[in-house]
């Protein structure tokens, strides 16, 4: 077996890595998620969504493929958002802000952009310290 020396090269700067990590934690609602993990997943998910919507339009399936993808990705998205809230020191129940029209989404967006707590909190150690 061939061994490599030096840093591991990840495709697209780790974008796919962040996406697959979230999918591997399909229904994990405990622990913490870094801001970088959250936003890289959001970016990758937008690219995947754009490809799927284009595929839907090209095949003429009227959103069936996109709807199936949305249902499949729903639980990992909720889990990631809850872990991100934990990183900011908030309970996962803050996710229910999405039920408030407009202002709830804006408030949740602001919470997702906040820097996480650098010290360990009740949800675990800082993910920055773990990966640093």
Secondary structure, 3 states (H helix, E strand, C coil): CCCCCCCCCCHHHHHHHHHHHHHHCCCCCCCCCCHHHHHHHHHHHHHHHHHHHHHHHHHCCCCHHHHHHHHHHHHHHHHHHHHHHHHCCCCHHHHHHHHCCCHHHHHHHHHHHCCCCCCCECCECCHHHHHC
